[in-house]
């Protein structure tokens, strides 16, 4: 686990770059051969920035709810429900699969998490798989793999650090952390500083996790 300034995470990992770099077909950003992994070191070219978080409908809907104060049915989740979630709920509740069911089963939980995070801050999940998961690319950029809702809530609340799990680590970054190369570390910090005045890494990585 690392403590990261959530404001620095602005893009998703471009998962297609894993395959383009020749990594195994059975490998995703979270599993390989259907087994979870954490702290896997991969070639620099395997990690590329993908879509910006601001272009994600889930992220935009969270902003509409918690910044603009809209009801859930007025947010982009109304559209997402019709296109994606309605069919999932129908499989569970074939008679009543309306937006109210979706609200009670899914969206209401985000209200609870937001309120708890606002009162008590961001608490690390007991299970490592339930924390925000990221990749660190060769330029020192933190790319989101999973956990966009928790991340966005932390950003909206202006939290300075949250715990994240590093699933994938660019080879050059791993080498810089291992050998403590001043030049490599300064290069990464300089790259991150161009995006924010805060350092991207606020605690040292656990040796057990990498």
N, C-alpha and C positions, 0 to 999 in steps of 0.2 A: 504493500500500500504506500502511496505517496500523498502528500498534502498539496493540492493544486489550487491556485486561484481560479475559480470557475469562469471568471470573465475572459480568461485566455482561450477557452475552448469555443471556437466559432465555426468549426467545420467537422463534418463526419469523415471517417476514414473511407477512402474510395476502395471498397472491397474488391472490385474487379482487378485492382493492381496486384493483389495477392496471386491471382492466377496468371496474370501477365508476366510476373516475375518468375514463373515456373515452380511455384509452391505446389504441394500435392493437391490433387483434385478433391480429396476428402477433407481438406483443411478449410475452415472458415475463420472468421476473426475471433471466434470464441471456442471452437472445438476442432479436433483432428481425430478422424475415425470415431466420431460421436463421443469423444472424451474431452472434458474440459482441460484447459491449460492456462497458465498465467506466467508472464515474464518470458515469453519465447523470443529469442533473438533471431531476426531475419535480415536478409539483405536490404540495404538502404532503398533500393528501387522498388521494393515490395510495398512500401508505405507511401501513399500519395494522398493529398487532400482531396476530399470529395465535395459534396453539396454543402453549401452554407446552412447553418442551423436556421437562419432567418427565412430560408425558402421552404422549410418543413411546415406542413399544415398543422402538425401536432404542436410545434413550438409556437406558431402564430396563434393557435387557439388558446394556449395557456396565457399568452400575453393579453388576448382579448378578455379572458376571464378575470385575471388577477391584476391587470393594470387598467384596462378600460372598464372593468366592472360589469361586463355583459353576463347575462344568464347563459348557461351552457348551451341551450338550444339556439342562441344567437351567434355562437362562435362557429369556427370552421369544423367543429366536431359534428355539427348537423350534417354537413356534406360527407365527412368521413364515415359517419354512421350509415348513411344510405349506400355508400360505395363499398364499404368493407365490413363493418361490424354487424350490420343487420343480419347478414347471412349466418354469421357465427352464433348470434343469439337465437336465431330461428332453430338451430340445431338443438339448443337446450330447452327453449320454451316455444314450441311450435304454434301455440295459440295466441300468445301475447308477446310479440317481439318489438314493441314500440320503443321510442326514444326514452321513455320513463324507465324502462327496464335497464337500458344502457346506462342511464344516469345513476340509477341506484347500484348497479353492479360494478361500474367502472369509474365514472367521472366523479361521483361523490367522494371517492377515496382520495382524489387529488386535493379536494377542499380540506380534508382532514390532515393530509400531509403538509399542506401549505400552512395551516394554522399551527400545527405542532412545530414546524420548522421556524416559524416566526416567533413563537414563544420560547422554544428550547434550543434553537440552533440546529445545525446539521449533525445528526448522530450516525456514526458508522454502523452499518448493518452487521448483524451477528454472523451471517453467512457471507463469505467472500464473494460469492456469485451474485449477491444482491446489491453490491456497491456499483457505482458508476464505473464503466470499463472503457479504457482508452488505449491508444497507441501513441508512441513517441517517434516521430519521423526524424530523418537525418538532419533537418534544420532546427530541431528542438521544438517543433510545433506539436501541441497535444491535440490528437484527433479522436473524436468520439466514436466509440463502438456501440455502446449500449448504456441506457439510463438517461435518455434525453429529458424525461419529465422531471426527475429529481435534479438534474443539472440546471434546467431552466428555472425551476423554483428557487434554487440557490442564487442564480444570477439575478432574478427579479427582486429578491430580498436583499441583494447587495452583500452577500456573505463573502468574506475574504479568502477563506480556504475551505475545501471539502476533501475528504479522503476519496481517492480513486485507485482502482486496480489497473496496473499496466499489463495488458495481455500481450502486446507486441512491442518490441523495442528494436529500433534500427541498429544495425551492427556498429556503426560508427559512434552512436550515442552510448551503447553498452561499453565499447572499448574506452571511451572517454571517462565514463564513470568508474571503470575498473582501474585504469592506470592513473587517473587523476591528472591527465594531461591539461595543463593550464590553457594551452592554445585551443584545444578542443572544447573545453568547458566555456571559455570566453566567447568562442564562436557561437555556441548554442545560446548563451545568455544574451549576446548581442543581437542575434536573430529574434529572440523573444522580446527583447527590449524595444525593438522596432514596432511591435504590436501593442505593447503595454509597458507602463513604468514599473510593473511588479515582476519579480522573477517567476519563471514557470515552475520551478522546483523549490519547495519550501522545507522539505525534509529529505533526508537521505533514503535511498531505496533499501528495503530489507534484503539482506543477502539470501535469505531463505526463499524469497519470492522470485529471484532471477536465476 
